[in-house]
Amino acid sequence: MGSKIIADAVQFSKMLRSLQDDCKDSCIYEEDIQILRVNGGKHLHNIYTGDRPVFICEKTAPQIDPEDDKMDETHSDDETHSDDETNHEVKIELGPQPLTIMKARQLLSWYTMSQNSIVSPAVSPADLLPPAVSPAPLLPLWVRCDMADPAGTTWLGAETACTGNKVSGVKLYSVTCAGSTVDKGAFITLDELKQEHKRRHHPSLVKGTAQYNLFGSTVVEKTAIESQSSVTVDFRWSHVETILETPPLSSMATLNIKVSSGDMRSPMYLLYRELEFLQMLADGLRTGETEWMEPVDSRSAVQMTREYLDGRMVTFQTFCHLSISNILTVFFLFHHYFSISGVTSYQDVGDCLKMVIKALQYGDIKPWIHRDSSSSLSKLILQSYHHQMDHVSLTGLTPVHMLLEMGLDKMRKDYINYLIGQDLTTLNHLSYYLSTVEDLQEQVIRLRKLHHLLEIMVTCSTFLCLPYDRLFLLTQLCLQYYKTCPYDEDHEFKLQIKPALISHFYQKEQAVFWGVEVSSGNGPREVKTSLLLSDKPLVEHIIFETGEIPSSPPDIMLCSSQTSSKVLSVFHLHME
């Protein structure tokens, strides 16, 4: 019996080691168990902190054939036959499926034994590798449970505890859930939580955590509209006195800022539309096809350009003193701040530019240009000062290329004016985003990053009214991030902040997540007992009955984790 258990532990350990060393995403074990290698924080929500990978064991989800839809009698026999084949090929995958509590304990016992060379040297991970190689500890293991035991266990977990590079023990986690309720009287009290912890260890520290959603609070409810953007704040504090208490002003607070571009309420919306037009031009240069925007003016772009040059809408004297940015407003935006109204083809762009270049050749317009401007049109304007303009062939994609350069030039000036005008950064720090050495496609990408940065700044300044020092720090964080990372609107920027600066947003609101942790000991002998409350389910593989409970009740989740300096045997683990 003992040799069979050891052999099973060896086989399971080898499977985990292979999944870890080969950086695979998943594998199947014993036909009905799926092992995933995933980000722990995303799948375990607030139960597990950290972004390191973990193993998650769950029951292999069966695939179900959907019911065949009734076929329309008007369909032909061939269409019916084709639809039947399509329906049979479609499979519906169920969500994550839990294992029984006994199976979960067995998997954790194998994991625990594999780390204990004293119990059985044959299971030691060092024996699975060449002698000269020091194996890395196995990643943490978490197993989904079906809550069929009296305690209502939803997760069991194990994680190696190391002293230096050597595994010295295994941390054990047990997560139980009490379901949903709106009755705060059903919550465990803080004293009861301490007593629960005292069964394993003497209580020492009591720490609180909470998260509030600043979008949707009563302060801004009248202007709140559904948005992909979100601003939440995480609190951490010591000396918790009651369950669901509001974080004190002495708490450590961190803003989590995620802003999506394109919100029509944003002051940056017009610039966003310009940027979208630039992206359209860049895509056209890359693919050779452009989906032109719908015109919002009855006049054509050519007609509007001619009217400007003829002085019907602005006098010649005024036009002569327009800067390059104003020129771009005329030809890039065509009297509309966020779209080129009449441009519906490459021919329109070419005809408009021909009229502009002709006006420059005859000296009808003498616009100013910025000394840092490097666009093709700027070079022609500079040459026109000396009456020595190069010939420009406006054929093929050249007009679109020139128009894109003009737009990039114009928008860079807009972004510089805001960031430098607000003293949020310097030109040196913007050099990466303002560089014109790269090709136009890369310039558009960098401009999108800069625009996203401005969206974040405007949100934090107008909505949160953050002080200058926080805005300055956030600007530097965003600039540094986007120098090395791709454009990502789903990225959350984190900013430390004093709770007093945002207290009016959260002090009268209900937290979306609240937790308290009782801990004692340290290092490999640390023991923690936690209570987590959330307005959303913290467990994906269990469906809770809500009955007549209105709205979104909080889920009560008791998370108890125990750490031992000795690796538990399989028998001991089964007994827990």
N, C-alpha and C positions, 0 to 999 in steps of 0.2 A: 504493500500500500504506500509506504513511504517513498520507495523508489519511483512509483508511478507519479506521485505528486511532484517529485523533483524533476522527472522527465518532462512533465507538462509545463513546469515553471521554466525549464531550459528552452523548450520550444517557443513559449510565449515571449520570453526575453529576446530570443533570436529574431522573432518577428518584429518586435518593437525596435530592436537595434538596427535591423535592415531598413525599416521605415525612416528612422532618424538619420542614419548615415547616408542613405541614398537620396535624402530630401524628397521622398515621395509624399503625395498628398493623402493617399488612402490605400487600404488593402483589406482583403476579406480573410477572416480567421474562423476556422471551424464552420464554414459555409454560411452560418446565420449571424455572425458578428462582424460588424464593420468597424475598422479602426481608422480614425481620421487624425491627420496632423494639421492642426489649425492654430489660429491666433486665440489664445485663451481669453483675453479680455472681451473679444467680440462674441464668443459663443457662451461664455459663462457670465456675461453681463457684469453686475456688480459683485458677484460671488467671489470672483478671482481677479486680483489686481495684477497688472503687468501686461506687457505686449509680447512676452516670449511665447514660443510655440508650446502646445500641449498635445497629448494624445487624448482623444475622446473615443470611448467605446460605446457602441449602440447596436441595437438589433438591426439587421439588414432589412430595409424597408421594402415590402413587396410592391410590385408594379401592377396596377389594375387597368384592365381594358375598359374604356368608357362605353356607356350604352350607345348603341347605334342610333343615330337620329333617323326619324322617319323620312324616307326619300320623297322628294317632290315628284308627283305623278307626271309632271311635264318634262322631267329629265329624260334624256334618251337612255337606251340600254347601256351604251358605252359609258356615259357619264355616271350612271348608277354603279356600274362595275368598278369604275375608277374610284368613286367615293367610298365604296365598300372596302377596297384595298387600303385607302388612306385611313379610314376609321380603325381598321384592325392594326395598323402600324402605330397609332397613337397610344402612348402609355401615360398614365397618371401616377406620378410618384408621390407617396405619402410623405409627411414630415418626419422629423427624427423620431425613432421608436426606442422606448426604454427596454432594458433587460430586467430580469427578476433580481430581487435583492440578493438571493443566494448566488446567482451567477456573478453579480457585481463583486461580492465578497471574495469569490474564488479568483477572479481576475486580479483583484488587489493583492490577494495573498501571493499569487505567482509573482507579481511585480515586486512585492516586498522581499520575497525569498531570493529573487535574482540579484538583490543588492547586498545579500548577507553571505559573505564568503565563509563565515564561521559555521553557519548551519550546514552548508554544502558547498565545498569548493568547486564542485562540478557546475554550479549555477553562476559562479562568479563571472561578471562581465569581462574580467581580464582574460579569462580562458577563451573568450569568443574572438579575441584579437591576437596578433603576433605578440610575443613577449616584449618586444622593444616599444610597442605602442601603448600609451596610457589612455584607456577609453574614457570618453566624456560620460558623465552621469546621464542616465536616461532622463528624458523629458518628463514632466509631471503627467500622471495618468488620471483621467476623470471618466467615470462610468455613469451613464444615465440609468436611473432606477425608476421602477413603476409605482412607487408609493404603496405597495401592497402590504408592507409591514406595519405594525401598530404605530410606529413613530412617524410614518408618512415620509420616508426617505426619498428624495428626488435625485440626489447626487451622492456618490462616494468618490473620494479622491485620495491620491497619494503623491508625495513629492519628496525627492531625496534631499537630505540635509547634509551639507558638506563642511568639513574642516580642512581648509586649504583645497587641495585637489582630490581629497579622499572622502568617500561617502561614509558618514558617521552615524546616520540614522535615516528614518523615513517619517515625514509628516503625514498624518492621516486627517482627512476631512470628511465630515458627515453633514449633509445639508438636508433639513426637513422643512416641509412647507405646510402651513395651516390653511391655505386657500384664500378666498376673498371675503371681505367683510367691510361694512361701513360703521360698525359699532366699535368705537374706540375703547369701550369697556372690555372688549374681547382681547385687547392687546396684553401681552405679558408686561408686567411692571418691571422697572429697573431693578428693584430688589429681588424679584423672582429670577431675573436674568443673572444677577450676581450669584444667587444660590445655585443655579444651574451650572455656573462656572466653578463654584466652590466644590462641586462633587469631584472635580479632577484636580483642582489646584486652588490655592488661596488667591482671591481677587487682588489686583494691584492697580492697574491703570484703566480708566474708563474714557474712551474717546468717541466723539461723535462725528458723523459725516452727513452731508445733505447736498442735494442739488435742486436748484430752482431754475425754471424756464422764464427768462426775462421777457421774451416775446409772448404776449398774451396776458400779461399781468394787468390788473385793473387800472393801473396808471395810464396805460396806452391802449386800453381795450377798444376805445372808440375809433381808433385809427388802425387797429390790427386787421390785416387781411391775410388769407392763406398764402404762405410763402415758403420757398425752399430754404430760405435763410433761417438761421437760429442762433440765439445767444443764450447760453446757459452759464450758471456760476456754481462751482463746487466749493463747499465749505468743509473745513476740518478744525475741530476744536477739542479741548480737554475739559474734564470736570462736567460731564453731562449730569443733569439733575432729574430730568423727566423725559419720558418718551415723547417724541415729536416736538421737542422744544425748538424754538427759533434760534439759529446760530447767533451767538453773541458777537458784538462788534470787535472783540479781540480775536476772532477766528482768522485762520488763513483762508483767503479767498482767491480762486482762480477763474477767470473768464474763459469760456470755450466759445470761440467766435467762428461761425461758418456762414459765409455770405455768398449768395448766388447772384450773378449779374442778370440784368434784364427786367428787374422789378419796375413796373411803370410808375410806382410811387417814389422811386429813388430820384434824388436830384441829379444823379449821374445817367439817367435814362437816355437823354439826348446824345450824350457822348457814346453810350452803349450802341445806339443805332448807327452812329458814324462808324464805330468799330466793326459792327456787323457788315456794313457796306464794304469796308476795307477787306474783311475776311472773304467776302464774295468775290472781290476783284482778285485777291491772292489765289483763291480756288480756281478762278477762271484762267489765270496765267499758268497754273499747274496742269489743269485738265484740258484747256482749250475751249471750255464751255462755261458760259456765265448765265445764271438765272437772275435776270434783271428785276429790280424792285418794281412794284406797280407804281405808275406815275400818280402823284397827288395834285397835279396842276394840269389844267387843260392845255396850257401852252407847252410846246416842245422845248427841249433843252437848247436846241439850236436857236430857236426864236428868242428865248430868254437871254442867251448870251449876246445875240445881236442887239437886243434892246439895251443891255448894259453898255455895250461898246458904242452904240449910237447916242448914248446919253439920255435915253428916254426915261430911265428909272433913276439914274444918278448923273449928275453933271460931270463934264469932262474934268473940271478942276478938282472935284472931289475924288474922282476915280484915279487921278494922277497921284494922289497922296495915299492911296490905299497901300497897306503893307502886304507882304506875301500872304499873311493869314487871311486878310480880307479878299485877296484874289482867290484864295482857296475857297472861301465862303461863296464866292460868285460861281466858280467853275466846279468845285468839288461838291458843294451842297446845293447850288442852283436855287438860291433864295429860300431854301428850306433847310433848317438846321440839322435835320437828321436823315435826309435822303436826297438823292439826285432825282428831282421830280420828273423830268422829261426824258431822261436817258433810257432808251429801250433797246439799244443795240451798240455794237462796236462802232458802227458808222457815225452815230450821234456823238460819241466821245471824240472821234477823229475830226469831225466837222467843227466841233466847238474849239478844239485845240488849234485847228488851222486858223480860225478867226482871231484867236488870242495871239498866236505867233505873228500873224500878218500885222496886227495892231502894234506889236513890239517893233517889227521891222520898220514901220513907217513913223515910229515915235509918237503914236497916238496915245500910248499909255507909258508911264515911267514909274512903275511900282517900286517900293522899297523891298529889299530882301534882308533876311537875317544873315549875319556873317557865318553862322554855323550851318546854314542851309546847303544841302548838297544834292538836291533833286535836279533832274534834267531841266525843268522849267526855270529853276533859280539860276542855273548856268546860262540859259538863254537870256534871261533878264539882265544878268551881269554883262553879257556880251553886247546887249542892245545899248548899254550906256556908251559904248565905244563904236557903235554902228558897225560891228563886225560879227554878226550872228552866223553860226554854223547852220548848214542845211540839215533839216530834220525830216526824215522820211516817215510820215505818219501812216504806215501800212502795217498789216498784220496785228500783232498784240502790242506794238509800240505805244499807241495811245493809252491803252489800259495800264501799261507799265508806268507811264508818266503820271497818270491819274492816281495810281496807288502811291507813288513817291510823294505826290502833293499831299495826299491824305495823311500819310505817315508823318510828314513834316509838320502839318498843321496840328495833329493830335499830340505830338511830342511837346509842342509849345503850350498846349492847353494843360497837359499834365505837369510840366515844369512850373507854369504859373501858379498852380495850386500848391504843389508840394514845397516849392521854394518860398512862395508867398506866405505859407503858414509856418515857415521855419521848421519843417518836419525832416528835412534832409538837405544835402548839398549836391551840387552837380557831380562831384567826384563819386559820391555813392550811387548816382544815377547813371554813371558812364556805361555800365553793362546794358542797361535798358535803352539808352539813347544812341548806341553805336550804330553807324550806318555802313560799317565794313562788311557785315554779314549780308547774305542774300535777302531778298524781300520777304520770302517765306519766313525766315527766322526773325526778321524785324517785326513782322506781324505777331508772331508768337510772343516775343518779348513785350510788345505793346499790350497784348492781352493780359499778361502778368501784371503790368503796371496799372492797367485799368482795374483789375481785380483788387489790387492794393488800395486804389482810391475808393472803390466801393466799400471796402472794410473801414477805411478811415472816416468816410462820410457817415456810415452807419454808427460808428462809435462816437462821433462828435455830435451828430444831430439827435440820435436816439438815446444814447447813454449819457451824453454830455460829459464825456471823460475829460479830465484836465490835460493841459499841454504835455506834462511829463509822461503820462501814460500813452498819449497818442504818439509822442516822439519815439518811445521805446517800442511800441507796436509797429511803427513804420520800419524801424531798423530790423525787427524780427522778420517782417514780411519780405523786405529787400534781401536779407541774407538767405531766407528759405528759397525764394524763387531764382536765386543765382545758380543753384545746384539741382533744383527739383522741377519736374514738369508742371504745367498748368493743371490745377486741381481745385475745383470749386467745392469738393467734398472735404477738403482738408480743414481741420479745426486748429486755428491759431490760439495758443494759450497765453494769457496775460495775467500776471499777479496784480492784485488790486486790493485796496483797503475797503473793507465792508461798508464803512460809513459813506463812501462815494456812491453806493448803489442801494443803500438801505431802504429808500422809499420804494424800490421796485419789489422787494421780497418780504419785508417784515410783516405784511398783512396777508401774505399768500401762503398757499399750501405747497409744501415741497413735492416735487415729482419723485424724489427718492430720499429716504432718510434711513440712517443706520447708526447703531451704537455697538461698540466693541469693548468687551472686558478681556483684558489680557494680563498675563503674569509670566514670570520667567523670561529668559532671553536665549538667543541662539538656538541650539538644538533642543533645549528644554522649554521653549516658549509654548504656551497654551493660550488659545483664543476662543472666545464664545461671542457670537455676533447675532444681532437682530436686524433684519433688513426689511424695510417697508417701501413699497413702490406702487405707483398708480398704473403700472403695466406689469403683466406677468413676467417673472424672472426665469421661468422654466418653459422651454419650447415644446417638450415632449409630453406634457401633461395638460389636459383640458379641464379647467376647473368649473364646477357648477356655480353659477351666480344667482340662480333663483330669481327673486323679485328685487334684487339689489339694483338701484338706479345708477345711471351714468357709469363712471369708471372707478370702481372701488379699489382700494389699495390691497395688494397681496401681502400677506404676512409671511415672512420667510425667516426661519431660525437657522442660522448657519453656525455650526459648531465644528471647530477644527482642533485637533489634538496632536501635539508633537511629542515624540518619545526619543530619548537618546539611544534606545536600543531598537533594533529591527524586530518587529513582531513576527512571531511564527504564524504559519497558516492556521493552526488551531486557535490561537489567540484572536486572529482577525475574524474568524468565523463566529467567535463568541460575541463580538461587539455588535 
